[in-house]
Amino acid sequence: MWLTIHSQLFEIDDAFTYFKTMLKQAHQLSSQDLQALGALLEQCKHYDGHVIPVYAHLLTRKRTLPSLLYYQDQQLIGFLSAFGFYENACELALMVAPSVRKQGIARAMLLHMLPILATLQLNTVIFSSIHSTHKPWFNKNQFAHLKSEFEMVWDIAELPETDESELQVFQASEVDIPFLCSIDSLCFPEQSMGQNNMVERFLNLLNDDTYTIFLARHAGIPIGKAHIHWLANSAQLTDIAILPKEQRQGHGSELLRQCIRYIRTMRKTPITLNVETRNQHALNIYTNLGFIITNICDYWSTQLNNLLKKYNIS
């Protein structure tokens, strides 16, 4: 759906600039849109040093939550997309080309997105942000800082040598769903989505060709898991978890080591993963395996009602 904005006036150094701009709302991005988004990401990375995640693999699917694309003279200069990773919250990815920042473009897209979110009965909005760049704005508007994450990449020839391990790693199936739900509840309580939703999520993942879930078993008992998300020319490790009582015994390192070996047989390097900056134990594991930090991103949250009130949206 295209929305034509014919009379947006933005004040710049006491002068007004007129933009005849096309704002496109889409629930599934075209290949042309993805190409334009890639160019915008490159501009932002060159200028800022880092970029926020935009989950391009999700944007190619038909989704309930929309994306907004702000075009000017056939160039993508603004992007805003909502992602429903949580039961009652969504994550917003918002970018504006460096050459046209501070001209009201981000505000215009946000004002269009907020009423849409209000119809979906969401409680919380989470913004991803370049590390530290917008901290004063978030603090001024009473956002809470949730976390900061490193993106790490593995793209080396060999894994470090290690002693032989008794850990068994195997591909999960539907019979393993009770354990998968249990370990998620223990290790990721902040992402809890209810038992029925968790079962449905794992059923979908296990039947999705772009995902593989590996379980780790020690002495015949499942103790951990890791997900592999297969992308076009790479792979991403996600949802890495070891039962609390089994942690700090080398099981996490060995699980990842075997996942990396499997990914290499599929010729899908480089391999990426995300980790919270405060999780020093996990950082040490990943660094020892050869992962290096390539990006850092902050996450801030607020109640949706706070934003609706701020912008007088009823």
C-alpha positions as a Markdown table, in Angstrom:
| # | Residue | x | y | z |
|---|---|---|---|---|
| 1 | Met | 0.0 | 0.0 | 0.0 |
| 2 | Trp | 1.3 | 3.4 | -1.0 |
| 3 | Leu | 0.6 | 6.6 | 0.9 |
| 4 | Thr | 1.5 | 9.9 | -0.7 |
| 5 | Ile | 2.6 | 12.7 | 1.6 |
| 6 | His | 2.3 | 15.9 | -0.3 |
| 7 | Ser | 2.7 | 18.6 | 2.3 |
| 8 | Gln | 5.3 | 17.5 | 4.9 |
| 9 | Leu | 7.1 | 20.7 | 6.0 |
| 10 | Phe | 10.3 | 20.3 | 8.0 |
| 11 | Glu | 12.1 | 23.3 | 9.6 |
| 12 | Ile | 15.8 | 23.3 | 8.9 |
| 13 | Asp | 17.9 | 26.3 | 9.9 |
| 14 | Asp | 14.9 | 28.6 | 9.8 |
| 15 | Ala | 14.1 | 27.5 | 6.2 |
| 16 | Phe | 11.4 | 25.1 | 5.1 |
| 17 | Thr | 12.0 | 22.3 | 2.8 |
| 18 | Tyr | 9.2 | 20.6 | 0.9 |
| 19 | Phe | 9.3 | 16.9 | 0.3 |
| 20 | Lys | 7.0 | 15.1 | -2.1 |
| 21 | Thr | 7.6 | 11.7 | -0.7 |
| 22 | Met | 6.2 | 8.2 | -1.1 |
| 23 | Leu | 5.6 | 6.2 | 2.1 |
| 24 | Lys | 5.1 | 2.6 | 1.3 |
| 25 | Gln | 3.5 | 0.2 | 3.8 |
| 26 | Ala | 4.2 | -3.5 | 3.2 |
| 27 | His | 3.7 | -6.8 | 4.9 |
| 28 | Gln | 6.1 | -8.5 | 2.6 |
| 29 | Leu | 9.1 | -6.8 | 1.0 |
| 30 | Ser | 9.8 | -7.2 | -2.7 |
| 31 | Ser | 13.3 | -8.0 | -4.0 |
| 32 | Gln | 13.6 | -4.3 | -5.1 |
| 33 | Asp | 12.7 | -3.2 | -1.6 |
| 34 | Leu | 15.3 | -5.5 | -0.1 |
| 35 | Gln | 17.9 | -4.2 | -2.5 |
| 36 | Ala | 17.0 | -0.6 | -1.5 |
| 37 | Leu | 17.1 | -1.6 | 2.2 |
| 38 | Gly | 20.6 | -3.1 | 1.7 |
| 39 | Ala | 21.8 | 0.1 | 0.3 |
| 40 | Leu | 20.4 | 2.1 | 3.2 |
| 41 | Leu | 22.0 | -0.3 | 5.7 |
| 42 | Glu | 25.4 | 0.3 | 4.0 |
| 43 | Gln | 25.0 | 4.0 | 4.2 |
| 44 | Cys | 24.1 | 3.8 | 7.9 |
| 45 | Lys | 27.0 | 1.4 | 8.7 |
| 46 | His | 29.5 | 3.6 | 6.9 |
| 47 | Tyr | 28.3 | 6.7 | 8.8 |
| 48 | Asp | 27.6 | 5.1 | 12.3 |
| 49 | Gly | 30.1 | 2.3 | 12.4 |
| 50 | His | 27.4 | -0.2 | 13.4 |
| 51 | Val | 23.8 | -1.1 | 12.3 |
| 52 | Ile | 20.6 | -2.3 | 14.0 |
| 53 | Pro | 19.2 | -5.7 | 13.1 |
| 54 | Val | 16.5 | -5.7 | 10.4 |
| 55 | Tyr | 15.9 | -9.4 | 10.1 |
| 56 | Ala | 15.9 | -9.5 | 6.3 |
| 57 | His | 15.0 | -13.2 | 6.2 |
| 58 | Leu | 11.7 | -12.3 | 8.0 |
| 59 | Leu | 10.9 | -9.3 | 5.7 |
| 60 | Thr | 10.6 | -11.6 | 2.7 |
| 61 | Arg | 7.7 | -13.5 | 4.3 |
| 62 | Lys | 4.1 | -12.3 | 4.5 |
| 63 | Arg | 3.7 | -11.0 | 8.1 |
| 64 | Thr | 1.0 | -9.5 | 10.3 |
| 65 | Leu | 3.2 | -6.6 | 11.4 |
| 66 | Pro | 4.1 | -4.1 | 8.7 |
| 67 | Ser | 7.2 | -2.3 | 7.4 |
| 68 | Leu | 7.2 | 1.3 | 6.3 |
| 69 | Leu | 9.6 | 2.4 | 3.5 |
| 70 | Tyr | 10.1 | 6.1 | 3.0 |
| 71 | Tyr | 11.2 | 6.8 | -0.6 |
| 72 | Gln | 12.4 | 10.1 | -2.0 |
| 73 | Asp | 13.3 | 10.4 | -5.7 |
| 74 | Gln | 13.2 | 6.6 | -5.9 |
| 75 | Gln | 15.8 | 6.3 | -3.1 |
| 76 | Leu | 15.0 | 4.6 | 0.2 |
| 77 | Ile | 15.8 | 7.2 | 2.9 |
| 78 | Gly | 13.8 | 5.8 | 5.8 |
| 79 | Phe | 12.8 | 2.4 | 7.1 |
| 80 | Leu | 10.7 | 1.3 | 10.0 |
| 81 | Ser | 9.5 | -2.3 | 10.7 |
| 82 | Ala | 7.8 | -4.0 | 13.6 |
| 83 | Phe | 8.7 | -7.6 | 14.7 |
| 84 | Gly | 6.5 | -9.7 | 17.0 |
| 85 | Phe | 9.1 | -11.7 | 18.9 |
| 86 | Tyr | 7.2 | -11.5 | 22.2 |
| 87 | Glu | 3.7 | -12.3 | 23.4 |
| 88 | Asn | 2.6 | -8.7 | 24.3 |
| 89 | Ala | 5.5 | -6.7 | 22.8 |
| 90 | Cys | 7.0 | -5.8 | 19.5 |
| 91 | Glu | 10.5 | -4.7 | 18.5 |
| 92 | Leu | 10.9 | -1.7 | 16.2 |
| 93 | Ala | 13.8 | -1.3 | 13.8 |
| 94 | Leu | 14.0 | 2.4 | 12.7 |
| 95 | Met | 16.6 | 3.8 | 10.3 |
| 96 | Val | 17.0 | 7.1 | 8.4 |
| 97 | Ala | 19.7 | 7.9 | 5.8 |
| 98 | Pro | 22.5 | 10.0 | 7.3 |
| 99 | Ser | 22.1 | 12.8 | 4.8 |
| 100 | Val | 18.5 | 13.5 | 5.7 |
| 101 | Arg | 18.4 | 13.0 | 9.5 |
| 102 | Lys | 16.9 | 15.5 | 11.9 |
| 103 | Gln | 14.3 | 16.5 | 9.3 |
| 104 | Gly | 11.2 | 14.7 | 10.9 |
| 105 | Ile | 11.4 | 11.6 | 8.8 |
| 106 | Ala | 11.7 | 9.2 | 11.8 |
| 107 | Arg | 8.8 | 11.0 | 13.5 |
| 108 | Ala | 6.6 | 10.8 | 10.4 |
| 109 | Met | 7.1 | 7.0 | 10.2 |
| 110 | Leu | 6.6 | 6.5 | 13.9 |
| 111 | Leu | 3.4 | 8.5 | 13.8 |
| 112 | His | 2.1 | 6.3 | 11.1 |
| 113 | Met | 3.2 | 3.1 | 12.9 |
| 114 | Leu | 1.9 | 3.7 | 16.4 |
| 115 | Pro | -1.9 | 3.6 | 15.6 |
| 116 | Ile | -1.3 | 0.3 | 13.8 |
| 117 | Leu | 0.4 | -1.1 | 16.9 |
| 118 | Ala | -2.4 | 0.2 | 19.1 |
| 119 | Thr | -4.9 | -2.0 | 17.3 |
| 120 | Leu | -2.9 | -5.1 | 18.1 |
| 121 | Gln | -3.3 | -5.0 | 21.9 |
| 122 | Leu | 0.4 | -4.8 | 22.5 |
| 123 | Asn | 1.7 | -3.5 | 25.8 |
| 124 | Thr | 5.4 | -2.8 | 25.2 |
| 125 | Val | 7.5 | -1.4 | 22.4 |
| 126 | Ile | 11.2 | -2.2 | 22.2 |
| 127 | Phe | 13.5 | -0.1 | 20.1 |
| 128 | Ser | 16.9 | -1.3 | 18.8 |
| 129 | Ser | 19.5 | 1.4 | 18.6 |
| 130 | Ile | 23.1 | 2.0 | 17.6 |
| 131 | His | 25.1 | 1.6 | 20.8 |
| 132 | Ser | 24.9 | 4.8 | 23.0 |
| 133 | Thr | 23.9 | 7.1 | 20.2 |
| 134 | His | 20.3 | 7.9 | 21.3 |
| 135 | Lys | 20.7 | 7.4 | 25.0 |
| 136 | Pro | 19.7 | 11.0 | 26.0 |
| 137 | Trp | 16.5 | 10.8 | 23.9 |
| 138 | Phe | 15.5 | 7.4 | 25.4 |
| 139 | Asn | 16.2 | 8.7 | 29.0 |
| 140 | Lys | 14.3 | 11.9 | 28.4 |
| 141 | Asn | 11.3 | 9.9 | 27.2 |
| 142 | Gln | 11.5 | 7.5 | 30.2 |
| 143 | Phe | 12.5 | 4.4 | 28.3 |
| 144 | Ala | 14.1 | 1.5 | 30.2 |
| 145 | His | 17.4 | 0.1 | 29.0 |
| 146 | Leu | 16.8 | -3.6 | 28.5 |
| 147 | Lys | 20.2 | -4.8 | 27.3 |
| 148 | Ser | 23.1 | -4.4 | 24.9 |
| 149 | Glu | 24.2 | -7.1 | 22.6 |
| 150 | Phe | 27.3 | -7.9 | 20.6 |
| 151 | Glu | 27.0 | -9.6 | 17.2 |
| 152 | Met | 29.9 | -12.0 | 16.8 |
| 153 | Val | 31.1 | -13.8 | 13.7 |
| 154 | Trp | 33.1 | -17.1 | 13.2 |
| 155 | Asp | 34.8 | -17.4 | 9.9 |
| 156 | Ile | 38.2 | -19.2 | 10.5 |
| 157 | Ala | 39.7 | -22.3 | 9.0 |
| 158 | Glu | 40.0 | -24.5 | 12.1 |
| 159 | Leu | 38.6 | -24.9 | 15.6 |
| 160 | Pro | 40.9 | -24.9 | 18.6 |
| 161 | Glu | 42.0 | -28.3 | 19.8 |
| 162 | Thr | 40.2 | -29.8 | 22.8 |
| 163 | Asp | 40.1 | -32.9 | 25.0 |
| 164 | Glu | 37.7 | -35.6 | 24.0 |
| 165 | Ser | 34.2 | -35.0 | 25.4 |
| 166 | Glu | 31.5 | -37.4 | 26.5 |
| 167 | Leu | 28.8 | -35.0 | 25.3 |
| 168 | Gln | 26.4 | -36.5 | 22.7 |
| 169 | Val | 24.9 | -34.0 | 20.2 |
| 170 | Phe | 21.9 | -35.0 | 18.1 |
| 171 | Gln | 19.2 | -33.4 | 16.0 |
| 172 | Ala | 16.0 | -32.8 | 17.9 |
| 173 | Ser | 12.6 | -34.1 | 16.8 |
| 174 | Glu | 9.0 | -33.6 | 18.0 |
| 175 | Val | 9.4 | -36.1 | 20.9 |
| 176 | Asp | 11.9 | -33.6 | 22.4 |
| 177 | Ile | 9.5 | -30.7 | 22.6 |
| 178 | Pro | 8.7 | -31.1 | 26.3 |
| 179 | Phe | 12.4 | -30.8 | 27.1 |
| 180 | Leu | 12.8 | -27.8 | 24.7 |
| 181 | Cys | 9.9 | -26.0 | 26.4 |
| 182 | Ser | 11.4 | -26.8 | 29.9 |
| 183 | Ile | 14.9 | -25.5 | 29.1 |
| 184 | Asp | 13.5 | -22.4 | 27.5 |
| 185 | Ser | 11.4 | -21.6 | 30.6 |
| 186 | Leu | 14.5 | -22.1 | 32.8 |
| 187 | Cys | 17.1 | -20.3 | 30.7 |
| 188 | Phe | 15.0 | -17.6 | 29.0 |
| 189 | Pro | 12.2 | -16.7 | 31.5 |
| 190 | Glu | 12.0 | -13.1 | 30.1 |
| 191 | Gln | 10.8 | -14.5 | 26.8 |
| 192 | Ser | 8.1 | -16.8 | 28.3 |
| 193 | Met | 5.1 | -17.1 | 26.0 |
| 194 | Gly | 3.0 | -19.7 | 27.7 |
| 195 | Gln | 3.1 | -23.5 | 27.3 |
| 196 | Asn | 0.8 | -23.8 | 24.3 |
| 197 | Asn | 2.6 | -21.1 | 22.4 |
| 198 | Met | 5.9 | -22.6 | 23.1 |
| 199 | Val | 4.8 | -26.0 | 21.8 |
| 200 | Glu | 3.4 | -24.4 | 18.7 |
| 201 | Arg | 6.7 | -22.5 | 18.2 |
| 202 | Phe | 8.8 | -25.6 | 18.4 |
| 203 | Leu | 6.5 | -27.5 | 16.1 |
| 204 | Asn | 6.9 | -24.8 | 13.6 |
| 205 | Leu | 10.7 | -24.6 | 14.0 |
| 206 | Leu | 11.1 | -28.4 | 13.7 |
| 207 | Asn | 9.1 | -28.4 | 10.4 |
| 208 | Asp | 11.0 | -25.4 | 9.0 |
| 209 | Asp | 13.7 | -26.2 | 6.5 |
| 210 | Thr | 15.6 | -23.0 | 7.5 |
| 211 | Tyr | 16.1 | -24.2 | 11.1 |
| 212 | Thr | 17.8 | -27.1 | 12.8 |
| 213 | Ile | 17.7 | -27.7 | 16.5 |
| 214 | Phe | 20.5 | -29.7 | 18.2 |
| 215 | Leu | 20.2 | -31.2 | 21.7 |
| 216 | Ala | 23.1 | -32.1 | 24.0 |
| 217 | Arg | 22.9 | -35.2 | 26.1 |
| 218 | His | 25.3 | -36.1 | 28.9 |
| 219 | Ala | 25.2 | -39.5 | 30.6 |
| 220 | Gly | 22.0 | -40.2 | 28.7 |
| 221 | Ile | 20.2 | -37.1 | 29.9 |
| 222 | Pro | 19.4 | -34.0 | 27.7 |
| 223 | Ile | 21.1 | -31.0 | 29.2 |
| 224 | Gly | 21.3 | -28.3 | 26.5 |
| 225 | Lys | 20.3 | -27.1 | 23.0 |
| 226 | Ala | 21.3 | -24.8 | 20.2 |
| 227 | His | 19.3 | -23.6 | 17.2 |
| 228 | Ile | 20.9 | -23.2 | 13.7 |
| 229 | His | 19.2 | -20.7 | 11.4 |
| 230 | Trp | 20.2 | -21.3 | 7.8 |
| 231 | Leu | 20.5 | -18.2 | 5.7 |
| 232 | Ala | 21.3 | -17.8 | 2.1 |
| 233 | Asn | 25.1 | -17.7 | 2.4 |
| 234 | Ser | 25.7 | -18.1 | 6.2 |
| 235 | Ala | 24.3 | -19.6 | 9.4 |
| 236 | Gln | 23.2 | -18.1 | 12.7 |
| 237 | Leu | 23.4 | -19.8 | 16.1 |
| 238 | Thr | 20.6 | -18.8 | 18.4 |
| 239 | Asp | 18.8 | -20.0 | 21.5 |
| 240 | Ile | 21.9 | -21.5 | 23.0 |
| 241 | Ala | 21.2 | -23.0 | 26.4 |
| 242 | Ile | 22.6 | -25.4 | 29.0 |
| 243 | Leu | 20.6 | -26.4 | 32.1 |
| 244 | Pro | 21.7 | -24.2 | 35.1 |
| 245 | Lys | 23.0 | -27.2 | 37.1 |
| 246 | Glu | 25.1 | -28.4 | 34.1 |
| 247 | Gln | 26.7 | -25.0 | 33.3 |
| 248 | Arg | 30.4 | -24.2 | 33.7 |
| 249 | Gln | 31.5 | -27.8 | 32.9 |
| 250 | Gly | 32.5 | -27.3 | 29.3 |
| 251 | His | 29.2 | -28.6 | 27.9 |
| 252 | Gly | 28.3 | -25.3 | 26.1 |
| 253 | Ser | 31.7 | -25.1 | 24.4 |
| 254 | Glu | 31.4 | -28.7 | 23.2 |
| 255 | Leu | 27.9 | -28.2 | 22.0 |
| 256 | Leu | 28.9 | -25.2 | 19.9 |
| 257 | Arg | 32.0 | -26.9 | 18.7 |
| 258 | Gln | 29.9 | -29.8 | 17.2 |
| 259 | Cys | 27.4 | -27.3 | 15.8 |
| 260 | Ile | 30.2 | -25.4 | 14.0 |
| 261 | Arg | 31.6 | -28.6 | 12.6 |
| 262 | Tyr | 28.1 | -29.5 | 11.2 |
| 263 | Ile | 27.6 | -26.0 | 9.7 |
| 264 | Arg | 31.0 | -26.3 | 8.0 |
| 265 | Thr | 30.0 | -29.6 | 6.4 |
| 266 | Met | 27.0 | -27.7 | 5.0 |
| 267 | Arg | 29.4 | -25.0 | 3.6 |
| 268 | Lys | 27.4 | -22.1 | 5.3 |
| 269 | Thr | 30.2 | -20.0 | 6.9 |
| 270 | Pro | 30.4 | -17.4 | 8.2 |
| 271 | Ile | 28.6 | -18.2 | 11.4 |
| 272 | Thr | 27.0 | -15.4 | 13.5 |
| 273 | Leu | 25.5 | -15.2 | 17.0 |
| 274 | Asn | 24.4 | -12.5 | 19.4 |
| 275 | Val | 25.3 | -12.3 | 23.1 |
| 276 | Glu | 24.5 | -9.8 | 25.8 |
| 277 | Thr | 27.5 | -7.6 | 26.6 |
| 278 | Arg | 27.2 | -8.3 | 30.3 |
| 279 | Asn | 27.4 | -12.1 | 29.8 |
| 280 | Gln | 31.1 | -12.4 | 30.3 |
| 281 | His | 31.1 | -16.2 | 30.7 |
| 282 | Ala | 29.4 | -16.7 | 27.3 |
| 283 | Leu | 31.7 | -14.1 | 25.7 |
| 284 | Asn | 34.7 | -16.1 | 26.9 |
| 285 | Ile | 33.3 | -19.3 | 25.4 |
| 286 | Tyr | 32.6 | -17.7 | 22.1 |
| 287 | Thr | 36.0 | -15.9 | 22.0 |
| 288 | Asn | 37.9 | -19.1 | 22.8 |
| 289 | Leu | 36.1 | -20.8 | 19.9 |
| 290 | Gly | 37.3 | -18.1 | 17.5 |
| 291 | Phe | 34.3 | -15.7 | 17.3 |
| 292 | Ile | 35.0 | -12.0 | 17.0 |
| 293 | Ile | 32.8 | -9.0 | 17.8 |
| 294 | Thr | 31.6 | -7.2 | 14.7 |
| 295 | Asn | 28.6 | -5.1 | 15.9 |
| 296 | Ile | 27.0 | -3.8 | 19.1 |
| 297 | Cys | 23.3 | -2.8 | 19.6 |
| 298 | Asp | 21.2 | -1.4 | 22.5 |
| 299 | Tyr | 17.6 | -2.3 | 23.3 |
| 300 | Trp | 15.2 | 0.1 | 25.0 |
| 301 | Ser | 11.6 | -0.4 | 26.0 |
| 302 | Thr | 8.6 | 1.6 | 27.0 |
| 303 | Gln | 4.9 | 1.1 | 27.3 |
| 304 | Leu | 3.0 | 1.6 | 24.1 |
| 305 | Asn | 0.5 | 3.9 | 25.9 |
| 306 | Asn | 3.4 | 6.2 | 26.8 |
| 307 | Leu | 4.2 | 6.8 | 23.1 |
| 308 | Leu | 0.5 | 7.2 | 22.3 |
| 309 | Lys | 0.2 | 9.9 | 24.9 |
| 310 | Lys | 3.4 | 11.6 | 23.9 |
| 311 | Tyr | 2.2 | 12.0 | 20.3 |
| 312 | Asn | -1.5 | 12.6 | 21.2 |
| 313 | Ile | -2.7 | 9.5 | 19.5 |
| 314 | Ser | -6.1 | 8.2 | 20.8 |
